[in-house]
Amino acid sequence: MGKRKGLSPTQRTLRALREQGRIADIVERRFPARPGMPFGGTQDFLGFIDIIALCPERGIVGVQSCGSSFAAHKTKILEERADVCIEWLNSGGLVELWGWRKVQLKRGSREMRWKPRIEEITLDHFE
């Protein structure tokens, strides 16, 4: 048997949201292998949302989760998917970008822990 792979950023985000008491589920779709994509892939809801979370205090949150490519995912939301993101925000939805990275548990420690960098995307980002 091979080495077990860790959780994906989407799985980490889903677990963290549920630990916060939010009702959340994955909304990206998987598609099978096809020419040019021998392993298949995923398609985000509206092109930028991996998870939808219900937050009683704040409302409905569309979450994009990623690993080390935080800046690229932010650019995707703000540039490539700007029109649909603005529509989502104008319709009352919220957007959060969660980027996961390993950080030291304590300064000078070798022990590492996964920690998210979370940024809310608002209409101010588009002005």
CNS distance restraints for C-alpha pairs under 8 A (distance, minus, plus):
assign (resid   7 and name CA) (resid  11 and name CA) 5.80 0.50 0.50
assign (resid   7 and name CA) (resid  12 and name CA) 6.14 0.50 0.50
assign (resid   8 and name CA) (resid  12 and name CA) 6.22 0.50 0.50
assign (resid   9 and name CA) (resid  13 and name CA) 6.08 0.50 0.50
assign (resid   9 and name CA) (resid  65 and name CA) 5.81 0.50 0.50
assign (resid   9 and name CA) (resid  66 and name CA) 5.34 0.50 0.50
assign (resid   9 and name CA) (resid  67 and name CA) 5.78 0.50 0.50
assign (resid   9 and name CA) (resid  99 and name CA) 7.52 0.50 0.50
assign (resid   9 and name CA) (resid 100 and name CA) 6.32 0.50 0.50
assign (resid  10 and name CA) (resid  14 and name CA) 6.08 0.50 0.50
assign (resid  10 and name CA) (resid  26 and name CA) 7.82 0.50 0.50
assign (resid  10 and name CA) (resid  50 and name CA) 6.99 0.50 0.50
assign (resid  10 and name CA) (resid  51 and name CA) 7.64 0.50 0.50
assign (resid  10 and name CA) (resid  65 and name CA) 5.48 0.50 0.50
assign (resid  10 and name CA) (resid  66 and name CA) 7.03 0.50 0.50
assign (resid  11 and name CA) (resid  15 and name CA) 6.17 0.50 0.50
assign (resid  12 and name CA) (resid  16 and name CA) 6.18 0.50 0.50
assign (resid  13 and name CA) (resid  17 and name CA) 6.06 0.50 0.50
assign (resid  13 and name CA) (resid  65 and name CA) 6.68 0.50 0.50
assign (resid  13 and name CA) (resid  98 and name CA) 7.19 0.50 0.50
assign (resid  14 and name CA) (resid  18 and name CA) 6.24 0.50 0.50
assign (resid  14 and name CA) (resid  24 and name CA) 6.58 0.50 0.50
assign (resid  14 and name CA) (resid  25 and name CA) 6.84 0.50 0.50
assign (resid  14 and name CA) (resid  26 and name CA) 7.51 0.50 0.50
assign (resid  14 and name CA) (resid  51 and name CA) 7.29 0.50 0.50
assign (resid  15 and name CA) (resid  19 and name CA) 6.16 0.50 0.50
assign (resid  16 and name CA) (resid  20 and name CA) 6.33 0.50 0.50
assign (resid  17 and name CA) (resid  21 and name CA) 6.64 0.50 0.50
assign (resid  17 and name CA) (resid  22 and name CA) 5.51 0.50 0.50
assign (resid  17 and name CA) (resid  23 and name CA) 7.51 0.50 0.50
assign (resid  17 and name CA) (resid  24 and name CA) 6.75 0.50 0.50
assign (resid  17 and name CA) (resid  53 and name CA) 7.44 0.50 0.50
assign (resid  18 and name CA) (resid  22 and name CA) 5.02 0.50 0.50
assign (resid  18 and name CA) (resid  23 and name CA) 6.17 0.50 0.50
assign (resid  18 and name CA) (resid  24 and name CA) 6.56 0.50 0.50
assign (resid  22 and name CA) (resid  53 and name CA) 6.22 0.50 0.50
assign (resid  22 and name CA) (resid  54 and name CA) 5.73 0.50 0.50
assign (resid  22 and name CA) (resid  55 and name CA) 5.64 0.50 0.50
assign (resid  23 and name CA) (resid  53 and name CA) 5.61 0.50 0.50
assign (resid  23 and name CA) (resid  54 and name CA) 5.24 0.50 0.50
assign (resid  23 and name CA) (resid  55 and name CA) 7.32 0.50 0.50
assign (resid  24 and name CA) (resid  51 and name CA) 6.68 0.50 0.50
assign (resid  24 and name CA) (resid  52 and name CA) 5.61 0.50 0.50
assign (resid  24 and name CA) (resid  53 and name CA) 4.10 0.50 0.50
assign (resid  24 and name CA) (resid  54 and name CA) 6.26 0.50 0.50
assign (resid  25 and name CA) (resid  51 and name CA) 5.50 0.50 0.50
assign (resid  25 and name CA) (resid  52 and name CA) 5.82 0.50 0.50
assign (resid  25 and name CA) (resid  53 and name CA) 6.69 0.50 0.50
assign (resid  26 and name CA) (resid  50 and name CA) 5.77 0.50 0.50
assign (resid  26 and name CA) (resid  51 and name CA) 4.35 0.50 0.50
assign (resid  26 and name CA) (resid  52 and name CA) 6.62 0.50 0.50
assign (resid  27 and name CA) (resid  44 and name CA) 6.98 0.50 0.50
assign (resid  27 and name CA) (resid  45 and name CA) 5.94 0.50 0.50
assign (resid  27 and name CA) (resid  49 and name CA) 7.20 0.50 0.50
assign (resid  27 and name CA) (resid  50 and name CA) 5.47 0.50 0.50
assign (resid  27 and name CA) (resid  51 and name CA) 5.33 0.50 0.50
assign (resid  27 and name CA) (resid  52 and name CA) 6.72 0.50 0.50
assign (resid  28 and name CA) (resid  42 and name CA) 6.39 0.50 0.50
assign (resid  28 and name CA) (resid  43 and name CA) 5.46 0.50 0.50
assign (resid  28 and name CA) (resid  44 and name CA) 4.29 0.50 0.50
assign (resid  28 and name CA) (resid  45 and name CA) 5.37 0.50 0.50
assign (resid  28 and name CA) (resid  49 and name CA) 6.98 0.50 0.50
assign (resid  28 and name CA) (resid  50 and name CA) 4.97 0.50 0.50
assign (resid  28 and name CA) (resid  51 and name CA) 7.15 0.50 0.50
assign (resid  29 and name CA) (resid  42 and name CA) 5.33 0.50 0.50
assign (resid  29 and name CA) (resid  43 and name CA) 5.14 0.50 0.50
assign (resid  29 and name CA) (resid  44 and name CA) 6.47 0.50 0.50
assign (resid  29 and name CA) (resid  45 and name CA) 7.58 0.50 0.50
assign (resid  30 and name CA) (resid  40 and name CA) 7.41 0.50 0.50
assign (resid  30 and name CA) (resid  41 and name CA) 5.71 0.50 0.50
assign (resid  30 and name CA) (resid  42 and name CA) 4.30 0.50 0.50
assign (resid  30 and name CA) (resid  43 and name CA) 6.43 0.50 0.50
assign (resid  31 and name CA) (resid  40 and name CA) 5.51 0.50 0.50
assign (resid  31 and name CA) (resid  41 and name CA) 5.50 0.50 0.50
assign (resid  31 and name CA) (resid  42 and name CA) 5.96 0.50 0.50
assign (resid  31 and name CA) (resid  43 and name CA) 7.71 0.50 0.50
assign (resid  32 and name CA) (resid  39 and name CA) 7.00 0.50 0.50
assign (resid  32 and name CA) (resid  40 and name CA) 4.42 0.50 0.50
assign (resid  32 and name CA) (resid  41 and name CA) 6.81 0.50 0.50
assign (resid  33 and name CA) (resid  37 and name CA) 5.65 0.50 0.50
assign (resid  33 and name CA) (resid  38 and name CA) 4.77 0.50 0.50
assign (resid  33 and name CA) (resid  39 and name CA) 4.85 0.50 0.50
assign (resid  33 and name CA) (resid  40 and name CA) 3.76 0.50 0.50
assign (resid  33 and name CA) (resid  41 and name CA) 7.39 0.50 0.50
assign (resid  34 and name CA) (resid  38 and name CA) 5.76 0.50 0.50
assign (resid  34 and name CA) (resid  39 and name CA) 7.70 0.50 0.50
assign (resid  34 and name CA) (resid  40 and name CA) 6.43 0.50 0.50
assign (resid  37 and name CA) (resid  41 and name CA) 7.45 0.50 0.50
assign (resid  43 and name CA) (resid  47 and name CA) 6.72 0.50 0.50
assign (resid  44 and name CA) (resid  48 and name CA) 5.29 0.50 0.50
assign (resid  44 and name CA) (resid  49 and name CA) 5.24 0.50 0.50
assign (resid  44 and name CA) (resid  50 and name CA) 5.43 0.50 0.50
assign (resid  45 and name CA) (resid  49 and name CA) 4.95 0.50 0.50
assign (resid  45 and name CA) (resid  50 and name CA) 6.42 0.50 0.50
assign (resid  46 and name CA) (resid  84 and name CA) 6.97 0.50 0.50
assign (resid  47 and name CA) (resid  81 and name CA) 6.73 0.50 0.50
assign (resid  48 and name CA) (resid  64 and name CA) 6.09 0.50 0.50
assign (resid  48 and name CA) (resid  76 and name CA) 7.62 0.50 0.50
assign (resid  48 and name CA) (resid  77 and name CA) 6.29 0.50 0.50
assign (resid  48 and name CA) (resid  81 and name CA) 7.01 0.50 0.50
assign (resid  49 and name CA) (resid  62 and name CA) 5.51 0.50 0.50
assign (resid  49 and name CA) (resid  63 and name CA) 5.37 0.50 0.50
assign (resid  49 and name CA) (resid  64 and name CA) 4.92 0.50 0.50
assign (resid  50 and name CA) (resid  62 and name CA) 7.38 0.50 0.50
assign (resid  50 and name CA) (resid  63 and name CA) 5.85 0.50 0.50
assign (resid  50 and name CA) (resid  64 and name CA) 5.19 0.50 0.50
assign (resid  50 and name CA) (resid  65 and name CA) 6.60 0.50 0.50
assign (resid  51 and name CA) (resid  62 and name CA) 5.98 0.50 0.50
assign (resid  51 and name CA) (resid  63 and name CA) 5.05 0.50 0.50
assign (resid  51 and name CA) (resid  64 and name CA) 6.77 0.50 0.50
assign (resid  52 and name CA) (resid  60 and name CA) 6.98 0.50 0.50
assign (resid  52 and name CA) (resid  61 and name CA) 5.66 0.50 0.50
assign (resid  52 and name CA) (resid  62 and name CA) 4.73 0.50 0.50
assign (resid  52 and name CA) (resid  63 and name CA) 6.07 0.50 0.50
assign (resid  53 and name CA) (resid  60 and name CA) 5.92 0.50 0.50
assign (resid  53 and name CA) (resid  61 and name CA) 5.10 0.50 0.50
assign (resid  53 and name CA) (resid  62 and name CA) 6.55 0.50 0.50
assign (resid  53 and name CA) (resid  63 and name CA) 7.41 0.50 0.50
assign (resid  54 and name CA) (resid  59 and name CA) 6.05 0.50 0.50
assign (resid  54 and name CA) (resid  60 and name CA) 4.86 0.50 0.50
assign (resid  54 and name CA) (resid  61 and name CA) 6.33 0.50 0.50
assign (resid  55 and name CA) (resid  59 and name CA) 5.00 0.50 0.50
assign (resid  55 and name CA) (resid  60 and name CA) 6.09 0.50 0.50
assign (resid  55 and name CA) (resid  61 and name CA) 7.16 0.50 0.50
assign (resid  59 and name CA) (resid  92 and name CA) 7.75 0.50 0.50
assign (resid  59 and name CA) (resid  93 and name CA) 6.89 0.50 0.50
assign (resid  59 and name CA) (resid  94 and name CA) 7.26 0.50 0.50
assign (resid  60 and name CA) (resid  92 and name CA) 7.65 0.50 0.50
assign (resid  60 and name CA) (resid  93 and name CA) 5.29 0.50 0.50
assign (resid  60 and name CA) (resid  94 and name CA) 6.15 0.50 0.50
assign (resid  61 and name CA) (resid  93 and name CA) 5.80 0.50 0.50
assign (resid  61 and name CA) (resid  94 and name CA) 4.54 0.50 0.50
assign (resid  61 and name CA) (resid  95 and name CA) 5.50 0.50 0.50
assign (resid  61 and name CA) (resid  96 and name CA) 6.91 0.50 0.50
assign (resid  62 and name CA) (resid  93 and name CA) 6.99 0.50 0.50
assign (resid  62 and name CA) (resid  94 and name CA) 6.02 0.50 0.50
assign (resid  62 and name CA) (resid  95 and name CA) 4.82 0.50 0.50
assign (resid  62 and name CA) (resid  96 and name CA) 6.37 0.50 0.50
assign (resid  63 and name CA) (resid  95 and name CA) 5.80 0.50 0.50
assign (resid  63 and name CA) (resid  96 and name CA) 4.87 0.50 0.50
assign (resid  63 and name CA) (resid  97 and name CA) 5.83 0.50 0.50
assign (resid  63 and name CA) (resid  98 and name CA) 7.13 0.50 0.50
assign (resid  64 and name CA) (resid  73 and name CA) 7.85 0.50 0.50
assign (resid  64 and name CA) (resid  95 and name CA) 7.76 0.50 0.50
assign (resid  64 and name CA) (resid  96 and name CA) 6.39 0.50 0.50
assign (resid  64 and name CA) (resid  97 and name CA) 4.89 0.50 0.50
assign (resid  64 and name CA) (resid  98 and name CA) 6.18 0.50 0.50
assign (resid  65 and name CA) (resid  97 and name CA) 5.93 0.50 0.50
assign (resid  65 and name CA) (resid  98 and name CA) 4.68 0.50 0.50
assign (resid  65 and name CA) (resid  99 and name CA) 5.85 0.50 0.50
assign (resid  65 and name CA) (resid 100 and name CA) 7.79 0.50 0.50
assign (resid  66 and name CA) (resid  70 and name CA) 6.41 0.50 0.50
assign (resid  66 and name CA) (resid  73 and name CA) 7.34 0.50 0.50
assign (resid  66 and name CA) (resid  97 and name CA) 7.91 0.50 0.50
assign (resid  66 and name CA) (resid  98 and name CA) 6.29 0.50 0.50
assign (resid  66 and name CA) (resid  99 and name CA) 4.83 0.50 0.50
assign (resid  66 and name CA) (resid 100 and name CA) 6.33 0.50 0.50
assign (resid  67 and name CA) (resid  99 and name CA) 5.26 0.50 0.50
assign (resid  67 and name CA) (resid 100 and name CA) 4.80 0.50 0.50
assign (resid  67 and name CA) (resid 101 and name CA) 6.42 0.50 0.50
assign (resid  68 and name CA) (resid  99 and name CA) 6.52 0.50 0.50
assign (resid  68 and name CA) (resid 100 and name CA) 6.55 0.50 0.50
assign (resid  68 and name CA) (resid 101 and name CA) 6.39 0.50 0.50
assign (resid  69 and name CA) (resid  73 and name CA) 6.35 0.50 0.50
assign (resid  69 and name CA) (resid  99 and name CA) 7.40 0.50 0.50
assign (resid  70 and name CA) (resid  74 and name CA) 6.18 0.50 0.50
assign (resid  70 and name CA) (resid  97 and name CA) 7.89 0.50 0.50
assign (resid  70 and name CA) (resid  98 and name CA) 7.77 0.50 0.50
assign (resid  70 and name CA) (resid  99 and name CA) 5.46 0.50 0.50
assign (resid  71 and name CA) (resid  75 and name CA) 6.14 0.50 0.50
assign (resid  72 and name CA) (resid  76 and name CA) 6.18 0.50 0.50
assign (resid  73 and name CA) (resid  77 and name CA) 6.34 0.50 0.50
assign (resid  73 and name CA) (resid  97 and name CA) 7.93 0.50 0.50
assign (resid  74 and name CA) (resid  78 and name CA) 6.12 0.50 0.50
assign (resid  74 and name CA) (resid  97 and name CA) 7.24 0.50 0.50
assign (resid  75 and name CA) (resid  79 and name CA) 5.61 0.50 0.50
assign (resid  75 and name CA) (resid  80 and name CA) 7.28 0.50 0.50
assign (resid  76 and name CA) (resid  80 and name CA) 4.92 0.50 0.50
assign (resid  76 and name CA) (resid  81 and name CA) 6.12 0.50 0.50
assign (resid  77 and name CA) (resid  81 and name CA) 4.90 0.50 0.50
assign (resid  77 and name CA) (resid  82 and name CA) 5.87 0.50 0.50
assign (resid  77 and name CA) (resid  85 and name CA) 6.89 0.50 0.50
assign (resid  78 and name CA) (resid  82 and name CA) 4.89 0.50 0.50
assign (resid  78 and name CA) (resid  85 and name CA) 7.73 0.50 0.50
assign (resid  78 and name CA) (resid 125 and name CA) 7.37 0.50 0.50
assign (resid  78 and name CA) (resid 126 and name CA) 6.96 0.50 0.50
assign (resid  81 and name CA) (resid  85 and name CA) 6.00 0.50 0.50
assign (resid  82 and name CA) (resid  86 and name CA) 6.00 0.50 0.50
assign (resid  82 and name CA) (resid 126 and name CA) 7.74 0.50 0.50
assign (resid  83 and name CA) (resid  87 and name CA) 6.36 0.50 0.50
assign (resid  84 and name CA) (resid  88 and name CA) 6.16 0.50 0.50
assign (resid  85 and name CA) (resid  89 and name CA) 6.22 0.50 0.50
assign (resid  86 and name CA) (resid  90 and name CA) 5.99 0.50 0.50
assign (resid  86 and name CA) (resid 123 and name CA) 6.70 0.50 0.50
assign (resid  87 and name CA) (resid  91 and name CA) 6.02 0.50 0.50
assign (resid  88 and name CA) (resid  92 and name CA) 6.70 0.50 0.50
assign (resid  88 and name CA) (resid  93 and name CA) 5.38 0.50 0.50
assign (resid  88 and name CA) (resid  94 and name CA) 7.41 0.50 0.50
assign (resid  89 and name CA) (resid  93 and name CA) 4.84 0.50 0.50
assign (resid  89 and name CA) (resid  94 and name CA) 5.79 0.50 0.50
assign (resid  89 and name CA) (resid  95 and name CA) 7.43 0.50 0.50
assign (resid  89 and name CA) (resid 122 and name CA) 7.20 0.50 0.50
assign (resid  89 and name CA) (resid 123 and name CA) 6.96 0.50 0.50
assign (resid  94 and name CA) (resid 120 and name CA) 7.65 0.50 0.50
assign (resid  94 and name CA) (resid 121 and name CA) 7.45 0.50 0.50
assign (resid  94 and name CA) (resid 122 and name CA) 7.44 0.50 0.50
assign (resid  95 and name CA) (resid 120 and name CA) 5.77 0.50 0.50
assign (resid  95 and name CA) (resid 121 and name CA) 5.28 0.50 0.50
assign (resid  95 and name CA) (resid 122 and name CA) 7.13 0.50 0.50
assign (resid  96 and name CA) (resid 118 and name CA) 6.65 0.50 0.50
assign (resid  96 and name CA) (resid 119 and name CA) 5.62 0.50 0.50
assign (resid  96 and name CA) (resid 120 and name CA) 4.37 0.50 0.50
assign (resid  96 and name CA) (resid 121 and name CA) 5.87 0.50 0.50
assign (resid  97 and name CA) (resid 117 and name CA) 7.94 0.50 0.50
assign (resid  97 and name CA) (resid 118 and name CA) 5.63 0.50 0.50
assign (resid  97 and name CA) (resid 119 and name CA) 5.24 0.50 0.50
assign (resid  97 and name CA) (resid 120 and name CA) 6.30 0.50 0.50
assign (resid  97 and name CA) (resid 121 and name CA) 7.24 0.50 0.50
assign (resid  98 and name CA) (resid 116 and name CA) 5.90 0.50 0.50
assign (resid  98 and name CA) (resid 117 and name CA) 5.61 0.50 0.50
assign (resid  98 and name CA) (resid 118 and name CA) 4.59 0.50 0.50
assign (resid  98 and name CA) (resid 119 and name CA) 6.69 0.50 0.50
assign (resid  99 and name CA) (resid 116 and name CA) 5.34 0.50 0.50
assign (resid  99 and name CA) (resid 117 and name CA) 5.04 0.50 0.50
assign (resid  99 and name CA) (resid 118 and name CA) 6.51 0.50 0.50
assign (resid 100 and name CA) (resid 114 and name CA) 6.53 0.50 0.50
assign (resid 100 and name CA) (resid 115 and name CA) 5.72 0.50 0.50
assign (resid 100 and name CA) (resid 116 and name CA) 4.41 0.50 0.50
assign (resid 100 and name CA) (resid 117 and name CA) 6.28 0.50 0.50
assign (resid 101 and name CA) (resid 114 and name CA) 5.59 0.50 0.50
assign (resid 101 and name CA) (resid 115 and name CA) 5.70 0.50 0.50
assign (resid 101 and name CA) (resid 116 and name CA) 6.42 0.50 0.50
assign (resid 101 and name CA) (resid 117 and name CA) 7.82 0.50 0.50
assign (resid 102 and name CA) (resid 112 and name CA) 5.92 0.50 0.50
assign (resid 102 and name CA) (resid 113 and name CA) 5.30 0.50 0.50
assign (resid 102 and name CA) (resid 114 and name CA) 4.41 0.50 0.50
assign (resid 102 and name CA) (resid 115 and name CA) 6.10 0.50 0.50
assign (resid 103 and name CA) (resid 112 and name CA) 5.36 0.50 0.50
assign (resid 103 and name CA) (resid 113 and name CA) 5.49 0.50 0.50
assign (resid 103 and name CA) (resid 114 and name CA) 6.32 0.50 0.50
assign (resid 103 and name CA) (resid 115 and name CA) 6.61 0.50 0.50
assign (resid 104 and name CA) (resid 108 and name CA) 7.54 0.50 0.50
assign (resid 104 and name CA) (resid 109 and name CA) 6.11 0.50 0.50
assign (resid 104 and name CA) (resid 110 and name CA) 6.62 0.50 0.50
assign (resid 104 and name CA) (resid 111 and name CA) 5.86 0.50 0.50
assign (resid 104 and name CA) (resid 112 and name CA) 4.48 0.50 0.50
assign (resid 104 and name CA) (resid 113 and name CA) 6.35 0.50 0.50
assign (resid 105 and name CA) (resid 109 and name CA) 6.46 0.50 0.50
assign (resid 105 and name CA) (resid 110 and name CA) 7.77 0.50 0.50
assign (resid 105 and name CA) (resid 111 and name CA) 5.60 0.50 0.50
assign (resid 105 and name CA) (resid 112 and name CA) 5.29 0.50 0.50
assign (resid 105 and name CA) (resid 113 and name CA) 5.99 0.50 0.50
assign (resid 106 and name CA) (resid 111 and name CA) 7.54 0.50 0.50
assign (resid 121 and name CA) (resid 125 and name CA) 6.55 0.50 0.50
assign (resid 122 and name CA) (resid 126 and name CA) 7.73 0.50 0.50
assign (resid 123 and name CA) (resid 127 and name CA) 7.06 0.50 0.50
